[in-house]
């Protein structure tokens, strides 16, 4: 099985930060994620 880079708790934390004032592109750079990962997370 493929190892996940982020745990569910980390993903929830990132989404909570996105709901705050922090701009989404800044979060992408901070955590080293790309648009595809966020798109997949939102579909799950």
PQR file of N, CA, C, O and H, with PARSE charges and radii, in Angstrom:
ATOM      1  N   UNK A   1       0.838  -1.174   0.000 -0.4000 1.5000
ATOM      2  CA  UNK A   1       0.000   0.000   0.000 -0.0000 2.0000
ATOM      3  C   UNK A   1       0.885   1.241   0.000  0.5500 1.7000
ATOM      4  O   UNK A   1       1.943   1.268   0.629 -0.5500 1.4000
ATOM      5  N   UNK A   2       0.440   2.247  -0.704 -0.4000 1.5000
ATOM      6  CA  UNK A   2       1.193   3.490  -0.817 -0.0000 2.0000
ATOM      7  C   UNK A   2       1.122   4.262   0.506  0.5500 1.7000
ATOM      8  O   UNK A   2       0.057   4.388   1.110 -0.5500 1.4000
ATOM      9  H   UNK A   2      -0.419   2.225  -1.215  0.4000 1.0000
ATOM     10  N   UNK A   3       2.263   4.768   0.936 -0.4000 1.5000
ATOM     11  CA  UNK A   3       2.333   5.534   2.176 -0.0000 2.0000
ATOM     12  C   UNK A   3       1.846   6.950   1.915  0.5500 1.7000
ATOM     13  O   UNK A   3       2.231   7.580   0.930 -0.5500 1.4000
ATOM     14  H   UNK A   3       3.128   4.665   0.445  0.4000 1.0000
ATOM     15  N   UNK A   4       1.004   7.437   2.796 -0.4000 1.5000
ATOM     16  CA  UNK A   4       0.486   8.801   2.663 -0.0000 2.0000
ATOM     17  C   UNK A   4       1.491   9.786   3.223  0.5500 1.7000
ATOM     18  O   UNK A   4       2.151   9.521   4.227 -0.5500 1.4000
ATOM     19  H   UNK A   4       0.691   6.926   3.596  0.4000 1.0000
ATOM     20  N   UNK A   5       1.596  10.919   2.565 -0.4000 1.5000
ATOM     21  CA  UNK A   5       2.534  11.944   2.990 -0.0000 2.0000
ATOM     22  C   UNK A   5       1.991  12.727   4.184  0.5500 1.7000
ATOM     23  O   UNK A   5       2.749  13.144   5.060 -0.5500 1.4000
ATOM     24  H   UNK A   5       1.059  11.135   1.749  0.4000 1.0000
ATOM     25  N   UNK A   6       0.671  12.922   4.209 -0.4000 1.5000
ATOM     26  CA  UNK A   6       0.034  13.683   5.274 -0.0000 2.0000
ATOM     27  C   UNK A   6      -0.992  12.806   5.977  0.5500 1.7000
ATOM     28  O   UNK A   6      -1.733  12.068   5.328 -0.5500 1.4000
ATOM     29  H   UNK A   6       0.056  12.584   3.497  0.4000 1.0000
ATOM     30  N   UNK A   7      -1.035  12.888   7.315 -0.4000 1.5000
ATOM     31  CA  UNK A   7      -2.043  12.159   8.068 -0.0000 2.0000
ATOM     32  C   UNK A   7      -3.370  12.914   7.983  0.5500 1.7000
ATOM     33  O   UNK A   7      -3.411  14.064   7.545 -0.5500 1.4000
ATOM     34  H   UNK A   7      -0.433  13.487   7.842  0.4000 1.0000
ATOM     35  N   UNK A   8      -4.438  12.268   8.399 -0.4000 1.5000
ATOM     36  CA  UNK A   8      -5.741  12.918   8.365 -0.0000 2.0000
ATOM     37  C   UNK A   8      -5.759  14.147   9.269  0.5500 1.7000
ATOM     38  O   UNK A   8      -6.390  15.151   8.941 -0.5500 1.4000
ATOM     39  H   UNK A   8      -4.405  11.334   8.754  0.4000 1.0000
ATOM     40  N   UNK A   9      -5.074  14.072  10.397 -0.4000 1.5000
ATOM     41  CA  UNK A   9      -5.023  15.205  11.316 -0.0000 2.0000
ATOM     42  C   UNK A   9      -4.313  16.395  10.675  0.5500 1.7000
ATOM     43  O   UNK A   9      -4.720  17.541  10.861 -0.5500 1.4000
ATOM     44  H   UNK A   9      -4.561  13.256  10.664  0.4000 1.0000
ATOM     45  N   UNK A  10      -3.253  16.117   9.921 -0.4000 1.5000
ATOM     46  CA  UNK A  10      -2.530  17.188   9.248 -0.0000 2.0000
ATOM     47  C   UNK A  10      -3.399  17.831   8.171  0.5500 1.7000
ATOM     48  O   UNK A  10      -3.389  19.052   8.014 -0.5500 1.4000
ATOM     49  H   UNK A  10      -2.922  15.185   9.770  0.4000 1.0000
ATOM     50  N   UNK A  11      -4.138  17.031   7.438 -0.4000 1.5000
ATOM     51  CA  UNK A  11      -5.009  17.546   6.388 -0.0000 2.0000
ATOM     52  C   UNK A  11      -6.082  18.442   6.994  0.5500 1.7000
ATOM     53  O   UNK A  11      -6.368  19.518   6.469 -0.5500 1.4000
ATOM     54  H   UNK A  11      -4.146  16.039   7.565  0.4000 1.0000
ATOM     55  N   UNK A  12      -6.672  17.999   8.094 -0.4000 1.5000
ATOM     56  CA  UNK A  12      -7.694  18.810   8.768 -0.0000 2.0000
ATOM     57  C   UNK A  12      -7.092  20.128   9.233  0.5500 1.7000
ATOM     58  O   UNK A  12      -7.722  21.178   9.105 -0.5500 1.4000
ATOM     59  H   UNK A  12      -6.440  17.125   8.521  0.4000 1.0000
ATOM     60  N   UNK A  13      -5.878  20.078   9.772 -0.4000 1.5000
ATOM     61  CA  UNK A  13      -5.204  21.298  10.212 -0.0000 2.0000
ATOM     62  C   UNK A  13      -4.952  22.263   9.069  0.5500 1.7000
ATOM     63  O   UNK A  13      -5.112  23.474   9.224 -0.5500 1.4000
ATOM     64  H   UNK A  13      -5.367  19.225   9.875  0.4000 1.0000
ATOM     65  N   UNK A  14      -4.558  21.731   7.925 -0.4000 1.5000
ATOM     66  CA  UNK A  14      -4.306  22.575   6.753 -0.0000 2.0000
ATOM     67  C   UNK A  14      -5.605  23.230   6.289  0.5500 1.7000
ATOM     68  O   UNK A  14      -5.610  24.410   5.939 -0.5500 1.4000
ATOM     69  H   UNK A  14      -4.428  20.747   7.800  0.4000 1.0000
ATOM     70  N   UNK A  15      -6.715  22.470   6.283 -0.4000 1.5000
ATOM     71  CA  UNK A  15      -7.993  23.043   5.878 -0.0000 2.0000
ATOM     72  C   UNK A  15      -8.460  24.108   6.860  0.5500 1.7000
ATOM     73  O   UNK A  15      -9.067  25.098   6.452 -0.5500 1.4000
ATOM     74  H   UNK A  15      -6.710  21.511   6.568  0.4000 1.0000
ATOM     75  N   UNK A  16      -8.186  23.918   8.151 -0.4000 1.5000
ATOM     76  CA  UNK A  16      -8.562  24.935   9.135 -0.0000 2.0000
ATOM     77  C   UNK A  16      -7.766  26.214   8.914  0.5500 1.7000
ATOM     78  O   UNK A  16      -8.292  27.316   9.068 -0.5500 1.4000
ATOM     79  H   UNK A  16      -7.693  23.113   8.482  0.4000 1.0000
ATOM     80  N   UNK A  17      -6.492  26.061   8.552 -0.4000 1.5000
ATOM     81  CA  UNK A  17      -5.686  27.239   8.223 -0.0000 2.0000
ATOM     82  C   UNK A  17      -6.221  27.929   6.973  0.5500 1.7000
ATOM     83  O   UNK A  17      -6.201  29.156   6.880 -0.5500 1.4000
ATOM     84  H   UNK A  17      -6.065  25.166   8.426  0.4000 1.0000
ATOM     85  N   UNK A  18      -6.695  27.141   6.019 -0.4000 1.5000
ATOM     86  CA  UNK A  18      -7.228  27.720   4.777 -0.0000 2.0000
ATOM     87  C   UNK A  18      -8.502  28.509   5.058  0.5500 1.7000
ATOM     88  O   UNK A  18      -8.783  29.491   4.370 -0.5500 1.4000
ATOM     89  H   UNK A  18      -6.711  26.144   6.095  0.4000 1.0000
ATOM     90  N   UNK A  19      -9.277  28.094   6.062 -0.4000 1.5000
ATOM     91  CA  UNK A  19     -10.483  28.829   6.423 -0.0000 2.0000
ATOM     92  C   UNK A  19     -10.141  30.142   7.112  0.5500 1.7000
ATOM     93  O   UNK A  19     -10.946  31.074   7.119 -0.5500 1.4000
ATOM     94  H   UNK A  19      -9.049  27.297   6.621  0.4000 1.0000
ATOM     95  N   UNK A  20      -8.954  30.215   7.688 -0.4000 1.5000
ATOM     96  CA  UNK A  20      -8.510  31.441   8.349 -0.0000 2.0000
ATOM     97  C   UNK A  20      -8.099  32.458   7.274  0.5500 1.7000
ATOM     98  O   UNK A  20      -8.455  32.312   6.105 -0.5500 1.4000
ATOM     99  H   UNK A  20      -8.300  29.458   7.682  0.4000 1.0000
ATOM    100  N   UNK A  21      -7.377  33.445   7.666 -0.4000 1.5000
ATOM    101  CA  UNK A  21      -7.024  34.544   6.768 -0.0000 2.0000
ATOM    102  C   UNK A  21      -5.867  34.192   5.833  0.5500 1.7000
ATOM    103  O   UNK A  21      -5.620  34.915   4.868 -0.5500 1.4000
ATOM    104  H   UNK A  21      -7.087  33.564   8.616  0.4000 1.0000
ATOM    105  N   UNK A  22      -5.161  33.107   6.097 -0.4000 1.5000
ATOM    106  CA  UNK A  22      -3.976  32.746   5.321 -0.0000 2.0000
ATOM    107  C   UNK A  22      -4.365  32.440   3.865  0.5500 1.7000
ATOM    108  O   UNK A  22      -5.248  31.615   3.633 -0.5500 1.4000
ATOM    109  H   UNK A  22      -5.361  32.520   6.881  0.4000 1.0000
ATOM    110  N   UNK A  23      -3.727  33.085   2.888 -0.4000 1.5000
ATOM    111  CA  UNK A  23      -4.018  32.814   1.474 -0.0000 2.0000
ATOM    112  C   UNK A  23      -3.636  31.373   1.088  0.5500 1.7000
ATOM    113  O   UNK A  23      -2.619  30.850   1.544 -0.5500 1.4000
ATOM    114  H   UNK A  23      -3.009  33.756   3.076  0.4000 1.0000
ATOM    115  N   UNK A  24      -4.446  30.757   0.260 -0.4000 1.5000
ATOM    116  CA  UNK A  24      -4.224  29.366  -0.133 -0.0000 2.0000
ATOM    117  C   UNK A  24      -2.870  29.158  -0.822  0.5500 1.7000
ATOM    118  O   UNK A  24      -2.187  28.188  -0.492 -0.5500 1.4000
ATOM    119  H   UNK A  24      -5.272  31.182  -0.110  0.4000 1.0000
ATOM    120  N   UNK A  25      -2.442  30.016  -1.762 -0.4000 1.5000
ATOM    121  CA  UNK A  25      -1.126  29.801  -2.382 -0.0000 2.0000
ATOM    122  C   UNK A  25       0.015  29.791  -1.352  0.5500 1.7000
ATOM    123  O   UNK A  25       0.998  29.067  -1.513 -0.5500 1.4000
ATOM    124  H   UNK A  25      -2.996  30.804  -2.031  0.4000 1.0000
ATOM    125  N   UNK A  26      -0.125  30.595  -0.305 -0.4000 1.5000
ATOM    126  CA  UNK A  26       0.892  30.608   0.746 -0.0000 2.0000
ATOM    127  C   UNK A  26       0.908  29.270   1.492  0.5500 1.7000
ATOM    128  O   UNK A  26       1.974  28.773   1.855 -0.5500 1.4000
ATOM    129  H   UNK A  26      -0.923  31.183  -0.174  0.4000 1.0000
ATOM    130  N   UNK A  27      -0.268  28.692   1.719 -0.4000 1.5000
ATOM    131  CA  UNK A  27      -0.336  27.372   2.357 -0.0000 2.0000
ATOM    132  C   UNK A  27       0.304  26.306   1.470  0.5500 1.7000
ATOM    133  O   UNK A  27       0.992  25.413   1.964 -0.5500 1.4000
ATOM    134  H   UNK A  27      -1.134  29.096   1.424  0.4000 1.0000
ATOM    135  N   UNK A  28       0.077  26.402   0.161 -0.4000 1.5000
ATOM    136  CA  UNK A  28       0.694  25.449  -0.765 -0.0000 2.0000
ATOM    137  C   UNK A  28       2.208  25.462  -0.608  0.5500 1.7000
ATOM    138  O   UNK A  28       2.838  24.408  -0.524 -0.5500 1.4000
ATOM    139  H   UNK A  28      -0.482  27.128  -0.241  0.4000 1.0000
ATOM    140  N   UNK A  29       2.787  26.653  -0.568 -0.4000 1.5000
ATOM    141  CA  UNK A  29       4.242  26.760  -0.424 -0.0000 2.0000
ATOM    142  C   UNK A  29       4.705  26.276   0.945  0.5500 1.7000
ATOM    143  O   UNK A  29       5.729  25.601   1.055 -0.5500 1.4000
ATOM    144  H   UNK A  29       2.275  27.509  -0.636  0.4000 1.0000
ATOM    145  N   UNK A  30       3.949  26.621   1.989 -0.4000 1.5000
ATOM    146  CA  UNK A  30       4.326  26.265   3.359 -0.0000 2.0000
ATOM    147  C   UNK A  30       4.407  24.752   3.539  0.5500 1.7000
ATOM    148  O   UNK A  30       5.335  24.255   4.175 -0.5500 1.4000
ATOM    149  H   UNK A  30       3.117  27.169   1.899  0.4000 1.0000
ATOM    150  N   UNK A  31       3.446  24.019   2.985 -0.4000 1.5000
ATOM    151  CA  UNK A  31       3.381  22.575   3.181 -0.0000 2.0000
ATOM    152  C   UNK A  31       3.920  21.779   1.993  0.5500 1.7000
ATOM    153  O   UNK A  31       3.975  20.550   2.052 -0.5500 1.4000
ATOM    154  H   UNK A  31       2.691  24.423   2.468  0.4000 1.0000
ATOM    155  N   UNK A  32       4.313  22.450   0.932 -0.4000 1.5000
ATOM    156  CA  UNK A  32       4.865  21.754  -0.227 -0.0000 2.0000
ATOM    157  C   UNK A  32       3.846  20.907  -0.960  0.5500 1.7000
ATOM    158  O   UNK A  32       4.162  19.817  -1.438 -0.5500 1.4000
ATOM    159  H   UNK A  32       4.269  23.448   0.885  0.4000 1.0000
ATOM    160  N   UNK A  33       2.617  21.408  -1.050 -0.4000 1.5000
ATOM    161  CA  UNK A  33       1.572  20.669  -1.757 -0.0000 2.0000
ATOM    162  C   UNK A  33       1.252  21.380  -3.067  0.5500 1.7000
ATOM    163  O   UNK A  33       1.573  22.555  -3.246 -0.5500 1.4000
ATOM    164  H   UNK A  33       2.360  22.293  -0.662  0.4000 1.0000
ATOM    165  N   UNK A  34       0.623  20.656  -3.969 -0.4000 1.5000
ATOM    166  CA  UNK A  34       0.272  21.252  -5.249 -0.0000 2.0000
ATOM    167  C   UNK A  34      -1.244  21.216  -5.455  0.5500 1.7000
ATOM    168  O   UNK A  34      -1.974  20.672  -4.627 -0.5500 1.4000
ATOM    169  H   UNK A  34       0.363  19.701  -3.823  0.4000 1.0000
ATOM    170  N   UNK A  35      -1.704  21.790  -6.545 -0.4000 1.5000
ATOM    171  CA  UNK A  35      -3.138  21.881  -6.813 -0.0000 2.0000
ATOM    172  C   UNK A  35      -3.798  20.511  -6.901  0.5500 1.7000
ATOM    173  O   UNK A  35      -4.931  20.340  -6.451 -0.5500 1.4000
ATOM    174  H   UNK A  35      -1.111  22.233  -7.217  0.4000 1.0000
ATOM    175  N   UNK A  36      -3.112  19.551  -7.465 -0.4000 1.5000
ATOM    176  CA  UNK A  36      -3.667  18.210  -7.636 -0.0000 2.0000
ATOM    177  C   UNK A  36      -3.971  17.569  -6.297  0.5500 1.7000
ATOM    178  O   UNK A  36      -5.023  16.950  -6.132 -0.5500 1.4000
ATOM    179  H   UNK A  36      -2.192  19.690  -7.830  0.4000 1.0000
ATOM    180  N   UNK A  37      -3.068  17.708  -5.337 -0.4000 1.5000
ATOM    181  CA  UNK A  37      -3.282  17.117  -4.010 -0.0000 2.0000
ATOM    182  C   UNK A  37      -4.513  17.739  -3.360  0.5500 1.7000
ATOM    183  O   UNK A  37      -5.363  17.022  -2.832 -0.5500 1.4000
ATOM    184  H   UNK A  37      -2.214  18.211  -5.471  0.4000 1.0000
ATOM    185  N   UNK A  38      -4.618  19.055  -3.394 -0.4000 1.5000
ATOM    186  CA  UNK A  38      -5.786  19.721  -2.790 -0.0000 2.0000
ATOM    187  C   UNK A  38      -7.068  19.307  -3.494  0.5500 1.7000
ATOM    188  O   UNK A  38      -8.091  19.108  -2.840 -0.5500 1.4000
ATOM    189  H   UNK A  38      -3.928  19.637  -3.823  0.4000 1.0000
ATOM    190  N   UNK A  39      -7.031  19.177  -4.790 -0.4000 1.5000
ATOM    191  CA  UNK A  39      -8.213  18.753  -5.536 -0.0000 2.0000
ATOM    192  C   UNK A  39      -8.637  17.362  -5.092  0.5500 1.7000
ATOM    193  O   UNK A  39      -9.824  17.112  -4.880 -0.5500 1.4000
ATOM    194  H   UNK A  39      -6.199  19.339  -5.321  0.4000 1.0000
ATOM    195  N   UNK A  40      -7.672  16.452  -4.948 -0.4000 1.5000
ATOM    196  CA  UNK A  40      -7.984  15.087  -4.516 -0.0000 2.0000
ATOM    197  C   UNK A  40      -8.522  15.063  -3.090  0.5500 1.7000
ATOM    198  O   UNK A  40      -9.438  14.298  -2.788 -0.5500 1.4000
ATOM    199  H   UNK A  40      -6.708  16.655  -5.120  0.4000 1.0000
ATOM    200  N   UNK A  41      -7.962  15.892  -2.210 -0.4000 1.5000
ATOM    201  CA  UNK A  41      -8.445  15.961  -0.831 -0.0000 2.0000
ATOM    202  C   UNK A  41      -9.899  16.441  -0.789  0.5500 1.7000
ATOM    203  O   UNK A  41     -10.700  15.935  -0.003 -0.5500 1.4000
ATOM    204  H   UNK A  41      -7.218  16.514  -2.455  0.4000 1.0000
ATOM    205  N   UNK A  42     -10.230  17.401  -1.621 -0.4000 1.5000
ATOM    206  CA  UNK A  42     -11.587  17.946  -1.615 -0.0000 2.0000
ATOM    207  C   UNK A  42     -12.588  16.950  -2.176  0.5500 1.7000
ATOM    208  O   UNK A  42     -13.768  17.014  -1.831 -0.5500 1.4000
ATOM    209  H   UNK A  42      -9.580  17.812  -2.259  0.4000 1.0000
ATOM    210  N   UNK A  43     -12.160  16.046  -3.016 -0.4000 1.5000
ATOM    211  CA  UNK A  43     -13.065  15.045  -3.570 -0.0000 2.0000
ATOM    212  C   UNK A  43     -13.288  13.873  -2.631  0.5500 1.7000
ATOM    213  O   UNK A  43     -14.274  13.148  -2.767 -0.5500 1.4000
ATOM    214  H   UNK A  43     -11.202  15.994  -3.296  0.4000 1.0000
ATOM    215  N   UNK A  44     -12.384  13.680  -1.681 -0.4000 1.5000
ATOM    216  CA  UNK A  44     -12.492  12.546  -0.757 -0.0000 2.0000
ATOM    217  C   UNK A  44     -13.587  12.739   0.246  0.5500 1.7000
ATOM    218  O   UNK A  44     -13.808  11.874   1.094 -0.5500 1.4000
ATOM    219  H   UNK A  44     -11.583  14.269  -1.570  0.4000 1.0000
TER
END
